[in-house]
Amino acid sequence: MVGSMSTQGPAPARSWHVAGTDLSPRISQLTATRADALAAADDANADALTGPAASCPITCVIDDEADQPRRGSDHTGCEPAMRIVIAEDDLLLREGLALLLRAESLDVVATAADPDGFLDAIDAHEPDVAIVDVRMPPTHTDEGIVAAVEARRRQPGLAVLVLSAYVEQAFATDLLAHGSARLGYLLKERVGRVEEFMGALRRVAGGGTAVDPEVVAQLLARSRPDSRLERLSPRERDVLALMAEGLGNAAIAERLFVTDGAVHKHIRSIFAKLDLAPTDGTDRRVAAVLHYLENGR
């Protein structure tokens, strides 16, 4: 991300870029839209904004696929904004990401530049979601992954979205091995595609899984020819790839232009061909995705 100051006009404005994409128009649009909505609400019913509901954002985020409500979701009328902690050692990326999320009416409660500061913020704020860079100080290897695992140990159920500059398969599989619910692994370039990034963030916050399509594609290309994945038909591999991205059956059906029943049939066949018995006490969907990721090694 590159942050720069425009020198034209009397009021300099900061511009933000991620992976070559200028986010400034998007941020300005969201900020203006939110301001207009707040002003309209104030004109229509000023009294409604003078009580406890005054702190509740106009934009409410609700995930239809959430398997359990977020903290505070029993609040009637409007759900509190998603509370987020960001751990990223790059100052411009950290500030730009925080600005983007706040423009989307989300609550960035803290940011940190190192693992210790990140874990302190988790303890202090108990956020709904943590967005964590894979490579952080002091060695810039796996400190982000280690900190993310520790954060989930301290706060069970914490949603974690990991960002990486490159496809690092070992990190992806190690993270998912601790349980895939409320976990995401995205390339940093995905932040520049705002709608996709926000969709993945909300999916993870709602209890799901989100794996970057580029990660899935590269793992598929590296699969060993003698793996059990070779038993799958091309359509079954398509279904499993979308499962690895974190999509549910309905979303897979929509993406592949087939019925829900057809997706269910393909998934049953995938389980059978991967030797995932229904009585082994494991989540077969998670096991299938992990097998898919691990066989990219």
N, C-alpha and C positions, 0 to 999 in steps of 0.2 A: 504494500500500500504506500502511496506517495501523498503526503499532505503539503499543499503549497498555498501561498497567499496571492490572491489576484491584486494587481496594482491599479486596475482600472476603476474609475468611479470614486466617489467620496467615502464609501463604506467598504473597505476590503472584506472579501469573503473567502473563507477557506474552502478548498476543493479537495475531494477525497477520491482516490482511485484504488481498486482492488483488481489484480490480474488484468490490468489494462482497461477496466470498466470504471467510468466516472460515476460515482454514487451521489454526487452533489445534487443533481436534479431530483433524484428519488428522495433524498433526505429533505430537501426544500419543499417538495410536494407534500410529503407526509406531515411535516411540521405545520405547513399552512392549512392543510385539511383538518388537522387536529385542533388548531386554533379556531378555525371557523366553527367546528362542531361545539367547542366549549362556549363560544360566544352565543351561538344559537340556543344552546341549552340554558344559558344564563338569562337570555331575553325571554325565553318561554316560561321559565319557572325558577326565579332567583332563589326562592325559599328552599328548593330541593338541593341547592348546592351550599347551604349554610350549615348543615348538620354533619353527622358522621360520614354520609355518602359523598361529601365533597372531595375526599381523597381518593375516591374510586375512579379510575380512568374511564374516559368515554368508550375506548375500544376494549372489548372483552374478548379473550382468547379461550375458545372451548374446543377440545379435541374429542370428536365422536368416538374414537377408538381407545380412549383412556381406560385402563383397566382398574384405576382407582383415582379418586378425586385428588387434586392438588390441595395443599394446605390452604385453608380459608375458602374452599370452593363451596361451602355451605352458606356463604353469604348470599342473601337473596337480592335479585335485581341486577347485580353486576359483580362479576368475579374479579378479585384483586389482580393486579398485573403480575405476570410471571417475574419472580425475583431471581436475578442472575449475578453470578460472580465470574469475572473474566481473569484468566491467568495467561499472560502473553508477555514475553520479555521485549518484543519490539514495540517501542513507545507509540509510533504512528499507527501501527495496526491495532494496538490496544485502544487508543483513543478513538480511532475511526470506527471500530466495531462497537464500542460503547455508544458513540453518537448515532450510529445506524439503529441499534436496538432501542434507544430512547426515542428516536423518531418514529419507531413502530409501536410506541406506547408501552414498552416493556421497562421494568424497573431494574437498572443495573446498580446493585447495592454496593459493590466494591470491585476494584481491579487490583491485580497484583503482577509484579514483574519477576517473581521467583517462587519456587515451591513452598518455602516457609511462609511467605506472605500470603500465598493462596490458602494454605491450610489454616492460618490464623483467621482469614476472612470467612472460611467455611464455619469455623467454630463460633465466630462472633455474630454472623448473620443468618446461618441456617437457610441458605437459598433453596429455591426449587430446582435450579439448573446451574451447573458449572460448565463453562466453556474453557478448554485447556489446550495449550499448545503442547505437542509431543516433546519437542526439544527445548529444554529450559536450562538456565544456569544451575550448577557451575560447569558441567561437562557438555551440555547440549546434546545428550544422547537420549536417555529414556526417562529423565526426571519427571516430565509431564505425566507419563503413564503411571509411574510409581506414585506420584502425588494424587492422581485421579483414583487409583485403587484405595489409597489410604483415606481419601475424602469419603468414599463410599463406605469404608469400614467405620469411620467416625459418625457418619450420617446415613444409615441404611435407607435405601429408597431414593437417594439423591440422583437426579438425572445428570448425566455427563455427556457432553459433546466434545470430542477430541478433534483438533485441527492439526493437519500435517501438510508440509510443503510438498511431500512426495509420497508415493505409495510405499508404505513400510508394513509388509504383510505380517511380520512377527509381532509388531505392536498391536495390529488389529486383532489377531487371533488371541494374543495374551490377554487383551482387555476383555474380549467377549468370553473367554474361558471362565471368568469370574461371574458369569451370568449376563444375558443379553438384554434384559428388561431395562428400559430407560438409559440406553447407551447408543451413542452415535460416533461414527468415524468418517470425517469428511476432509477432502483436500481444501487447502486455504483458498484456492481459486473459486471454490463454490460460493464463498461469501459475496463475490462480485455478481453472482446470479441471485439476486435478492429473494425472489419468490421461492426458488428451490431451497435456498438456505433457510428461510423462515419456515418453510414446510417441514424440513428435516428437524429444525429446532422444536417446533410444536409437537411433532410426532414423538420425539424423545421425551419431552416434558410430559406427554400424555401416557407414557408407559411403554412405548414401542421402541423399535430399533431402526437406525438409519445408517447405512453403509454407502459411501460414495460410489456411484455407478462406475467411475473410472477404476476404483479399487477392485470392484467385482470383475470388470472386464479384464484387467491385468492378471488377476488370479485365475480366471478361466483360461487365459492364454498359456499359463504356466502349468496347468494340470498335467499330472503324469499320465501317459497313455494306458498304464496298467491299473489305474485306480478304478474304484467302483463307479465313479462318475461316467465311465465309458459305457456303462449299461443303460444310461438314460437316453431317451429319444431327444431330438433337437427341441421339441416343444417342452418336454420335461426339464431340460436344461434352462430354457427360457424362464419357466416358472420358478425354478430354484434360484436363478440369478435375481429375480425380482423379490423372492423371499429374503435373500441375503441383503437386499437394499432396505428391508424392513416393511415391505408392503403387505397388507392383509389380503385375504382372498378376493374381496370385492374390488380392491384397487388393481390387483393383478388381472382380474377378468376385464376390467375397463381398459387396461393398458394393452392387453392382447386381443381385445375384441372377441371374447368368448364368454360363455355363461359361467355363473358361479359354480354350477354343477360340474362343468368341464374342468374348472380349476381344482375343485375338490377331488375329482377322479385322478387328475394328474398328480396331486400331492400324495394320495394313497399309493399310487404306483411308485413315486419317488421313495417313499418310506420302505416299500417292499424291496426295491432294487438296491437300496443302501443297507439292507439287512437291519432295519430299525423296527424291532418288535414292539407291539403296543403294550406289552406287559413288563418291560424292563425298568419301569419306574422313572424314566427320563422324559423330558419334553422332546418329542420326536422332531418337532419343527426346529427347535434350537439345535438339536443334534445334527440334523441335515445341513443346516447353515454352517455349523462349525466344521463338519466334514468337507463341505464345499471350500471353505477358506483354508483349512489345513492342507488340502491336497494341492494347493498352489505352491507349496514349498518344494 
